[in-house]
């Protein structure tokens, strides 16, 4: 054969993919049915339920740490691996999982993901040692990667282009709801059952999902049948897992420690070779020509920065609510829930999709990220005065993310040919993981630097500093220092999100003005 898969799909190497969600390039055969799948909303419900369990398991284990430490005699390093094994495996495999779904069938990979996730949950719930629980969490991460990519990819296949923004909004809302519900659900279960219940509750959901997938979900895959890119899969897995490991290790071990620098170097080398390899082979797992599309690159930059700001803000805010304002873990979770609830309401009611349709993607993303930045600034400037300022910030962030996040996800997915929907979902998930880790790392570093400058070096963590305080005045000085650090970090996040929104909006606006049929220079 003398033509590459890209050329067979109607995309010459120098031409950008189609601009706009409803435009298709010559040679593309859209897979979504003209009227959509007759049971598409029921299928979306099944996909959302599967996604909810995956996202909840990102945070649910945090509340079980005291129980695991006591009942399994787990060391601090064991606890860290119990938490991180899931996110490391999942983030490392997202691109590979998406590519496998496109090649071998999205329904098959959705079924496999549910089966692996359910089996991993069973082993985790019955684990008798820390090693067994860590291994089970890694297995759940494999299933989670398949589910994160296939749920979004299947949604893109069964809905018409006109309905896709609302469907993606609901998918994104479930994602947000899962992160907020994890600690609350975990706290409820631990108050009534033993720690294994937080995993065993996944079993009926997985079983119901397996039955529904077989009965309802249609099969779809890339009709071109690209050859598997095994080296690309290996390099992307090593690169992303190493990068996430470096980011999550930084706050505890120091950014100049070998535990951070070595995996960071491995990540840079693996991802660099990955990019070179993908640009040279005729059947790439990730077509590097996507990055020539301003629509795609604009959405990518915005997606990283909005997760950067939102996740970093929530990570720091929960500490402020507990250590400074004195709320317990459950109450702190309830007080941050307005953000997720706002996000959920605006997307489940379809308001976010309607606003996006009226305003257009560039304006929607700019507006959403401006509101998110305003929310971060409100928390920075008003949180020390009590919960009222925090609530205002949470509501602004919730509205901003409800508008911008689904719009960016739709921009990413619609910039990629329908037969590559799995890879598109993998890219979207990878960006979210990267932005999450980066937000916690960077904003946490800003807070720690400011805090350490105001309190003794020997007590550079807030709990340690409070424990060593000799008087109420000393405790007040320490909490004031932490509040000052929170203010600095949130303002840094606000500036980053605002600038990211402007960059994304400009790139998307330029992409809309580009004539799709004209080759790029």
Secondary structure as UniProt FT lines:
FT   HELIX           5..8
FT   TURN            9..10
FT   TURN            13..14
FT   TURN            21..22
FT   TURN            26..27
FT   TURN            34..35
FT   TURN            38..39
FT   HELIX           40..59
FT   HELIX           60..64
FT   HELIX           65..71
FT   HELIX           76..104
FT   HELIX           106..125
FT   HELIX           130..158
FT   HELIX           161..192
FT   TURN            195..196
FT   HELIX           197..216
FT   TURN            223..224
FT   HELIX           230..253
FT   TURN            255..256
FT   HELIX           258..278
FT   TURN            279..280
FT   HELIX           288..292
FT   HELIX           294..319
FT   HELIX           320..324
FT   HELIX           329..348
FT   TURN            349..350
FT   HELIX           351..359
FT   HELIX           361..382
FT   HELIX           383..385
FT   HELIX           387..414
FT   HELIX           418..420
FT   HELIX           421..454
FT   HELIX           457..459
FT   HELIX           462..467
FT   HELIX           472..513
FT   TURN            516..517
//
